[in-house]
Amino acid sequence: MEPFIRDQIIAVLKYVPFHMAAGYVKQGSSPEVDEVLRKTGGFIKGICHPSEEFEQIKGAGIEWNRADIAFPFDREGNIREDYINWKAKMLRYRKNGIKIFAVTPYPKTFIEHGIDPRLPECEARVREIAEFLITDLKDIIGGVQVTNEMGIPHFTNPLTMREAARFIGVQLAAMHPLRGDVVIGYNSAGPQGDLHSLMRPWHKYCDYVGIDIYIGCFAPVGNSMSTLDMMLRYLWSMTGKPIILMEFGYISGGAPKSPEEKRAILQRYGVSSEKEIREKIDLVLENMKTVAPGLYKRTMENASSPEKRADYLLQIDTKNHLYSELPGGVAVPGCPHTAEGQAKFYREALPRLAKIPFLAGAIIYAWKDSETCYACGQSDCPTETRWGLVDQQHQEKPSYFAVREALANIQ
């Protein structure tokens, strides 16, 4: 079993039994939930990675853009042009009636700009940047998520979980007295009980805690709609904070590959079986440089030895990229990975989410289909190319209309 998915299952088994009972007792709202909803103007109806088709976005009932902040400073401390351009872009959304939920830079981005969060002597600069961002942006943005999905290796590396929690916490502490009506918090990918436990000393600085939940898209476990309820209630009972579903969505295409199709794909890498991948990993990676450069890059970033690189390529979620497939059993019952199945997912999920009193919002991933998979660089890989409510030409898919109908009924 792929290590991250294994760890998520362990987290549920470890933490949920102790918190589910409490969660079902305190099912209602709270003054903190009411305060978040006051600041946000009601239930957050958001989208990730929208284009600037403002009227089309609003036509779906979407009110928020969740966007990654460009790193503000170069190594000499000067404001970067990328940050100036990002800020101008966010102002265009605001002028067109769309609010901004901003995601602060990741640890590796800090390191690229000469600030290593692992070093005590750099912590003051991390705080200064957090203070700068909340002060400079609070008239533009309505929410802040401090970094993204700590616990996922390619976001977290090279920090440990303890270092990642402190990285989040010191920024929240710096922003808290300066935030005004901007809601601030952080997110996790799935349960991540260890992260939330490490964050307990910092929860007093959180207006909310976020979670990303993807059912029916990555692994053949936990794919019922009730998983959404269970994960959200787990986090509410564990943290006692208002919850925001910072990412959720459903893939509109993809199917299992046949054994013959898989063999043909492996032959592009110079092998004919998964056993040969382990035996000839250097040859596989050499061929991968040209066949799937994105997958090669990610493998080299996340595994440090030939043996570990073979393990990485053959773990559940990476194999989906290797074969450009969605394997059998990876779907929400009744919601096949088709355009209509994606629409049905939103018709069922959004009304269900709207009934959860401690949930302050939900942000859909994503606005538009992608030409290529960002994780592996292949155009035929469904995993990161078919999440959109619109296609690559901005034509509205059935899910666009399903979302519009569902959001119209959420007050």
C-alpha atoms as one frame of an Amber mdcrd trajectory, in Angstrom:
protein
   0.000   0.000   0.000   1.257   3.484  -0.890   2.782   5.008   2.274   0.704
   8.191   2.358  -2.601   6.347   1.941  -1.486   3.821   4.572  -0.680   6.671
   6.955  -4.086   8.251   6.362  -5.865   5.005   7.240  -3.729   4.660  10.366
  -4.574   8.252  11.309  -8.287   7.514  11.071  -7.987   4.352  13.126  -5.766
   6.086  15.670  -7.650   9.321  16.197 -11.243   8.932  15.033 -12.442   6.530
  17.770 -11.412   9.029  20.453 -12.995  12.002  18.767 -16.049  10.717  16.916
 -18.136  10.338  20.082 -17.386  13.903  21.123 -18.036  15.049  17.586 -21.497
  13.566  17.523 -22.296  15.186  20.885 -21.296  18.660  19.740 -22.886  18.497
  16.311 -24.046  22.074  16.261 -22.444  25.388  15.445 -20.430  27.542  17.853
 -19.685  31.242  18.413 -16.423  30.725  16.513 -18.273  29.305  13.510 -20.684
  32.242  13.610 -17.753  34.673  13.723 -16.040  33.074  10.738 -19.287  33.196
   8.769 -19.727  36.850   9.729 -16.261  37.702   8.454 -16.626  35.714   5.242
 -20.154  36.892   4.504 -21.586  33.391   4.771 -20.691  29.903   3.574 -17.567
  30.077   1.403 -18.341  28.945  -2.162 -14.901  28.708  -3.724 -12.873  27.401
  -6.638  -9.190  26.623  -7.200  -7.224  27.894 -10.191  -9.890  29.930 -11.982
  -9.209  31.861 -15.159 -10.266  35.492 -15.473 -13.621  34.599 -17.022 -15.258
  36.494 -14.181 -18.877  36.406 -15.335 -18.695  32.705 -16.140 -17.242  32.010
 -12.682 -19.963  34.012 -10.945 -22.536  32.365 -13.210 -21.785  29.082 -11.452
 -22.507  30.679  -8.074 -18.813  30.727  -7.156 -17.785  33.638  -4.927 -14.177
  32.907  -3.899 -10.870  32.313  -5.690  -8.336  30.234  -3.722  -4.936  31.386
  -4.972  -1.263  30.806  -4.124   0.586  33.999  -3.144   3.741  34.676  -5.167
   6.796  34.938  -2.906   7.101  38.644  -2.063  10.864  39.271  -1.755  14.065
  38.421  -3.590  17.230  37.448  -1.737  18.184  41.112  -1.323  14.838  41.980
   0.269  13.353  43.758  -2.757   9.718  43.298  -3.754   9.541  40.793  -6.600
   7.775  41.603  -9.859   5.904  38.290  -9.589   4.345  39.445  -6.326   3.354
  42.825  -7.780   1.717  41.075 -10.753  -0.047  38.551  -8.484  -1.451  41.327
  -6.351  -2.698  43.191  -9.433  -4.392  40.025 -10.661  -6.156  39.526  -7.325
  -7.362  43.125  -7.465  -9.013  42.338 -10.803 -10.944  39.501  -9.153 -12.021
  41.787  -6.318 -13.158  44.510  -8.730 -15.281  41.877 -10.443 -16.931  40.773
  -7.199 -14.888  37.647  -6.403 -13.235  37.294  -2.991  -9.736  35.909  -2.426
  -8.633  33.083  -0.154  -4.831  33.318  -0.263  -2.350  30.465   0.298   1.056
  31.529   1.635   4.305  30.179   0.105   5.565  26.658   0.776   8.723  25.778
   2.766  10.720  24.973  -0.363   9.861  28.407  -1.786  11.252  30.077   1.321
  14.417  27.998   0.954  14.740  28.925  -2.729  14.807  32.572  -1.626  17.461
  32.052   1.011  15.230  31.557   4.085  15.433  28.069   5.602  12.569  27.557
   8.110  14.546  24.768   9.799  17.187  27.228  11.038  16.436  29.194  14.235
  18.195  32.245  12.806  15.676  32.325   9.911  12.529  32.191  12.046  12.406
  35.945  12.583  12.392  36.458   8.805   9.550  33.934   8.414   7.555  35.969
  10.960   8.386  39.243   9.192   7.145  37.910   5.874   3.909  36.694   7.473
   3.402  40.134   9.033   4.129  41.807   5.708   1.655  39.629   3.791  -1.266
  40.091   6.181  -0.649  43.841   6.386  -0.128  44.342   2.661  -3.030  42.140
   1.542  -5.744  42.433   4.187  -7.693  44.977   2.152  -7.671  42.599  -0.833
  -8.069  39.116   0.635 -10.714  37.606   2.904  -8.861  34.507   4.069  -5.379
  33.051   4.529  -4.298  29.423   4.454  -0.731  29.167   5.772   1.150  26.973
   3.278  -0.436  23.795   1.898  -0.850  20.142   2.882   2.028  19.657   5.272
   2.515  15.905   5.471   2.508  15.426   1.695   6.198  14.883   0.906   6.545
  17.106  -2.167   4.990  20.035  -0.274   6.657  19.389   3.091  10.192  18.371
   2.134  12.763  18.970   3.474  10.954  19.788   6.748   9.948  17.181   9.305
   6.354  17.225  10.542   7.411  18.945  13.764   9.297  21.586  11.777   6.319
  21.982   9.437   3.927  22.553  12.351   6.200  25.231  13.785   6.553  26.807
  10.315   2.760  27.115  10.189   2.376  28.176  13.812   4.862  31.029  13.885
   3.176  32.555  10.834  -0.292  32.252  12.360   0.964  33.850  15.590   2.482
  36.720  13.619  -0.684  37.307  11.583  -3.209  36.913  14.387  -3.080  40.432
  15.932  -2.923  42.055  12.480  -5.617  40.082  10.658  -8.682  42.270  11.189
 -11.591  40.577   9.388  -9.360  38.193   7.436  -9.847  34.591   8.619  -6.582
  32.673   9.073  -5.754  28.987   9.472  -4.072  26.029   7.801  -5.030  22.774
   6.069  -4.156  19.106   5.908  -4.471  16.479   3.203  -6.907  14.024   4.701
  -6.904  13.287   8.445  -3.192  13.947   9.220  -3.819  13.482  12.921  -0.152
  13.938  13.747  -0.103  17.381  12.139  -3.208  18.507  14.014  -1.815  17.181
  17.287   1.425  19.095  16.725  -0.618  22.196  15.914  -2.554  22.190  19.219
  -0.360  24.888  20.846  -1.047  27.085  17.815  -4.811  26.513  17.460  -5.489
  29.610  19.560  -4.247  31.630  16.581  -6.548  29.841  14.096  -9.931  31.154
  13.028 -10.513  27.834  11.234  -8.814  24.550  10.413  -8.939  23.262   6.850
  -8.885  19.830   5.279  -8.588  18.539   1.705 -10.667  15.446   0.949 -10.673
  13.570  -2.346 -12.855  10.493  -2.395 -13.122   8.155  -5.365 -10.116   9.512
  -7.205  -6.858   8.103  -5.844  -7.241   4.829  -3.959  -9.726   1.917  -3.759
 -10.660   2.679  -0.132 -12.862   5.213   1.665 -14.865   6.167  -1.402 -18.383
   6.540   0.003 -20.044   9.902   0.539 -20.119   9.154   4.252 -16.314   9.510
   4.226 -16.804  13.245   3.738 -18.943  13.427   6.874 -16.570  11.247   8.895
 -13.425  13.222   8.022 -15.037  16.590   8.682 -16.559  15.477  11.977 -13.240
  13.958  13.022 -11.445  17.255  12.484 -14.163  19.293  14.209 -14.127  17.033
  17.242 -10.326  16.943  17.386  -9.672  20.688  17.039 -12.885  22.361  18.169
 -12.355  24.933  15.409 -14.638  25.917  12.533 -13.815  23.697   9.555 -13.349
  24.689   5.913 -13.145  22.063   3.186 -10.243  23.721   1.392 -10.141  21.309
  -1.553 -12.486  18.670  -2.872 -13.469  17.554  -6.341 -13.985  14.709  -8.764
 -12.285  13.571 -11.968 -14.473  13.552 -15.088 -12.539  10.932 -17.076 -10.216
   7.961 -16.796 -10.406   4.181 -16.720  -8.254   1.138 -15.942  -5.695   0.069
 -18.540  -5.688  -3.508 -19.844  -2.661  -5.747 -19.221  -1.693  -5.316 -22.869
  -1.921  -1.527 -22.636   0.187  -1.519 -19.471   2.823  -3.718 -21.108   3.023
  -1.339 -24.070   3.542   1.588 -21.694   6.286  -0.231 -19.795   8.043  -0.987
 -23.076   8.456   2.745 -23.627  10.678   2.674 -20.554  12.664  -0.348 -21.756
  10.981  -3.006 -19.589   8.021  -5.355 -19.869   6.971  -5.902 -16.242   6.904
  -4.197 -12.865   9.472  -6.725 -11.680  11.832  -5.420 -14.360  11.299  -1.860
 -13.128  13.054  -2.874  -9.921  15.761  -4.752 -11.785  16.424  -2.010 -14.349
  15.461   1.154 -12.506  18.364   3.170 -13.951  17.267   2.332 -17.520  13.648
   3.143 -16.666  14.584   6.541 -15.267  16.852   7.352 -18.207  13.991   6.696
 -20.647  11.554   8.537 -18.393  13.527  11.757 -18.851  12.061  12.048 -22.349
   8.851   9.974 -22.121   7.495  11.538 -18.904   9.880  14.263 -17.685   7.500
  15.444 -14.987   7.266  11.972 -13.485  11.055  11.644 -13.658  11.518  14.958
 -11.831   9.025  14.067  -9.105  10.564  10.625  -8.611  14.046  12.086  -8.204
  12.750  14.711  -5.769  10.920  12.218  -3.574  13.253   9.214  -3.514  16.960
   9.229  -2.744  18.182   5.817  -3.924  17.513   3.423  -6.834  15.565   1.051
  -4.577  13.432   3.877  -3.157  12.836   5.263  -6.661  11.474   1.904  -7.793
   9.264   1.792  -4.669   8.036   5.311  -5.408   7.111   4.503  -9.022   5.204
   1.393  -7.939   3.231   2.896  -5.045  -0.498   3.269  -5.639  -0.847   6.925
  -6.568   2.360   7.113  -8.654   1.391   3.997 -10.623  -1.717   5.876 -11.742
   0.634   8.356 -13.431   2.971   5.660 -14.720   0.089   3.978 -16.572  -2.011
   7.124 -17.188  -5.015   5.382 -15.688  -7.613   5.408 -12.964  -7.542   1.833
 -11.634 -10.582  -0.295 -10.962 -12.435   0.303  -7.714 -11.424   3.974  -7.560
 -14.786   5.736  -7.753 -17.675   6.885  -5.610 -20.508   4.360  -6.049 -22.928
   5.648  -8.657 -20.510   8.338  -9.872 -18.388   6.951 -12.713 -15.461   8.968
 -13.964 -17.369  10.587 -16.787 -18.662  14.095 -17.349 -22.096  13.065 -16.070
 -20.592  11.131 -13.163 -18.667  14.211 -12.096 -21.858  16.269 -12.195 -23.700
  13.682 -10.109 -20.914  13.799  -7.519 -21.463  17.537  -6.997 -25.249  17.181
  -6.962 -24.909  14.746  -4.074 -21.919  16.199  -2.221 -22.721  19.910  -2.037
 -26.185  19.647  -0.418 -24.723  17.129   2.031 -21.911  19.517   2.975 -24.290
  22.454   3.377 -26.091  20.644   6.199 -22.983  20.402   8.391 -23.319  23.254
  10.914 -19.628  23.606  11.794 -18.528  23.722   8.138 -17.843  27.314   7.060
 -17.232  26.643   3.393 -16.136  24.345   0.584 -13.695  25.062  -2.239 -13.917
  23.033  -5.434 -10.896  21.703  -7.266 -10.827  22.937  -9.980 -12.127  25.446
 -12.501 -10.653  24.215 -15.784  -9.359  20.980 -17.295  -5.593  20.921 -17.837
  -3.718  20.170 -21.040  -1.124  18.081 -19.234  -0.832  16.433 -15.814   1.285
  18.661 -13.572   2.579  15.613 -11.686   3.854  13.584 -14.644   3.708  15.897
 -17.659   1.571  13.545 -19.770  -1.475  14.772 -21.678  -3.262  11.404 -21.494
  -2.985  11.080 -17.702  -6.452  11.623 -16.183  -5.306  12.138 -12.602  -4.499
  15.848 -12.865  -6.113  16.855 -16.171  -9.889  16.364 -15.846 -10.983  18.082
 -12.646 -12.518  21.128 -14.315 -16.037  22.501 -14.324 -15.150  23.784 -17.792
 -12.964  22.207 -20.466  -9.766  23.651 -21.896 -11.788  25.858 -24.260 -13.896
  27.147 -21.326 -16.939  25.213 -22.532 -19.160  24.418 -19.559 -19.260  20.737
 -18.593 -22.297  19.120 -16.925 -20.602  19.666 -13.547 -20.727  23.434 -14.068
 -24.518  23.345 -14.117 -24.690  20.856 -11.246 -22.545  23.163  -9.104 -24.607
  26.201 -10.101 -27.818  24.484  -9.049 -26.399  23.182  -5.764 -24.728  26.438
  -4.713 -27.902  28.407  -5.422 -29.577  26.436  -2.638 -26.847  27.111  -0.033
 -27.540  30.203   2.017
